[in-house]
Amino acid sequence: MDASAEAGGRATLSDYLAAERTLLAWIRTGLALMGFGFVVARFGLFLRQLQVAEHASSVQSYGLSLWFGTALIAAGIAVNLFSGWHHLRLIRTMELGQATRPHTTNLAVATSVFLALVGLGMAIYLLSARGTT
């Protein structure tokens, strides 16, 4: 933001464009989470089909990949909803001519912690599934 917007003046075009770029970046993040979640959810089905094709005597269940994938899809939906809500609040604040404070990075930190936990869970799951084969 430039100095005039911070001093309580009306937001400039560059402020609105910066807010829109931020929204679009979060939408891309949410879509990537949902796409990756779909791939993870279907990965268990793929592994099961490989076992059937190899005529394995016992077909192992890969149900946890469905839960990990669903969690990633839900996280993508939550990121998109929250970023849209935050964007609307920011635009409303700028239109009223109120001074906007630098936004916190709570969404970014929460998303990265969630992804780290899901990644850790997936790594543990894959190592335990590998050990049983």
C-alpha positions as CSV (number, residue, x, y, z in Angstrom):
1,M,0.0,0.0,0.0
2,D,1.2,3.5,-0.6
3,A,1.4,6.3,2.0
4,S,-1.9,7.9,1.0
5,A,-3.9,4.8,1.7
6,E,-2.1,4.2,5.0
7,A,-2.9,7.7,6.1
8,G,-6.6,7.0,6.0
9,G,-7.2,8.1,2.4
10,R,-9.0,6.2,-0.2
11,A,-7.3,3.0,-1.5
12,T,-5.7,3.3,-4.9
13,L,-6.1,1.0,-7.9
14,S,-2.8,-0.7,-7.1
15,D,-4.2,-1.6,-3.6
16,Y,-7.2,-3.3,-5.2
17,L,-5.1,-5.1,-7.7
18,A,-2.7,-6.4,-5.0
19,A,-5.7,-7.7,-3.0
20,E,-7.0,-9.5,-6.1
21,R,-3.6,-11.0,-6.8
22,T,-3.5,-12.3,-3.2
23,L,-7.0,-13.8,-3.5
24,L,-6.0,-15.5,-6.8
25,A,-2.9,-17.0,-5.2
26,W,-5.0,-18.4,-2.4
27,I,-7.5,-19.8,-4.9
28,R,-4.7,-21.6,-6.7
29,T,-3.5,-23.0,-3.4
30,G,-6.9,-24.3,-2.6
31,L,-7.3,-25.8,-6.0
32,A,-3.9,-27.5,-5.7
33,L,-4.9,-28.9,-2.4
34,M,-8.1,-30.3,-3.8
35,G,-6.4,-31.8,-6.8
36,F,-3.7,-33.4,-4.7
37,G,-6.3,-34.7,-2.3
38,F,-8.1,-36.4,-5.2
39,V,-4.9,-38.0,-6.4
40,V,-4.1,-39.3,-2.9
41,A,-7.7,-40.6,-2.4
42,R,-7.5,-42.6,-5.6
43,F,-4.0,-43.8,-5.0
44,G,-5.3,-46.6,-2.7
45,L,-7.6,-47.8,-5.4
46,F,-4.7,-47.9,-7.8
47,L,-2.6,-50.0,-5.4
48,R,-5.5,-52.3,-4.9
49,Q,-5.9,-52.8,-8.6
50,L,-2.2,-53.6,-8.9
51,Q,-2.6,-56.3,-6.3
52,V,-5.6,-57.8,-8.1
53,A,-3.7,-57.8,-11.4
54,E,-0.8,-59.6,-9.9
55,H,-3.1,-62.2,-8.4
56,A,-2.0,-61.6,-4.9
57,S,-3.4,-64.1,-2.4
58,S,-4.5,-61.4,0.1
59,V,-5.6,-58.1,-1.1
60,Q,-4.5,-55.4,1.3
61,S,-6.8,-52.5,2.2
62,Y,-5.6,-49.0,1.4
63,G,-8.5,-47.1,3.1
64,L,-6.3,-44.5,4.8
65,S,-5.4,-42.9,1.5
66,L,-9.1,-42.1,1.1
67,W,-9.1,-40.3,4.4
68,F,-5.9,-38.4,3.7
69,G,-7.2,-37.4,0.3
70,T,-10.6,-36.3,1.8
71,A,-8.7,-34.2,4.4
72,L,-6.7,-32.5,1.7
73,I,-9.9,-31.8,-0.3
74,A,-11.6,-30.4,2.8
75,A,-8.6,-28.2,3.5
76,G,-8.7,-26.9,-0.1
77,I,-12.3,-26.0,0.3
78,A,-11.7,-24.3,3.7
79,V,-8.8,-22.3,2.2
80,N,-10.9,-21.1,-0.7
81,L,-13.8,-20.1,1.5
82,F,-11.7,-18.3,4.1
83,S,-9.6,-16.5,1.5
84,G,-12.8,-15.3,-0.3
85,W,-14.3,-14.1,3.0
86,H,-11.0,-12.3,3.9
87,H,-10.9,-10.7,0.5
88,L,-14.5,-9.4,0.8
89,R,-13.7,-7.9,4.2
90,L,-10.5,-6.3,2.9
91,I,-12.3,-4.7,-0.1
92,R,-15.1,-3.4,2.1
93,T,-12.6,-1.9,4.5
94,M,-10.8,-0.2,1.5
95,E,-14.0,1.1,0.0
96,L,-15.0,2.7,3.3
97,G,-11.6,4.5,3.3
98,Q,-10.5,3.0,6.5
99,A,-6.9,2.4,7.2
100,T,-6.1,-1.3,6.6
101,R,-3.6,-3.0,8.8
102,P,-1.0,-5.4,7.5
103,H,-2.8,-8.7,7.3
104,T,-1.5,-11.5,9.4
105,T,-0.3,-14.8,7.9
106,N,-2.5,-17.0,10.0
107,L,-4.0,-18.8,6.9
108,A,-0.6,-19.4,5.5
109,V,0.8,-20.8,8.8
110,A,-2.3,-22.9,9.4
111,T,-2.1,-24.3,5.9
112,S,1.6,-25.2,6.1
113,V,1.2,-26.8,9.6
114,F,-1.8,-28.8,8.3
115,L,0.1,-30.0,5.2
116,A,3.1,-30.9,7.3
117,L,0.9,-33.1,9.6
118,V,-0.9,-34.7,6.7
119,G,2.5,-35.4,5.0
120,L,3.9,-36.9,8.2
121,G,0.8,-39.1,8.5
122,M,1.1,-40.2,4.9
123,A,4.8,-41.0,5.3
124,I,4.1,-43.1,8.4
125,Y,1.2,-44.8,6.6
126,L,3.3,-45.6,3.6
127,L,6.2,-46.9,5.7
128,S,3.8,-49.1,7.7
129,A,2.1,-50.4,4.5
130,R,5.5,-51.2,3.0
131,G,6.5,-53.1,6.0
132,T,3.5,-55.4,5.9
133,T,4.0,-56.5,2.2
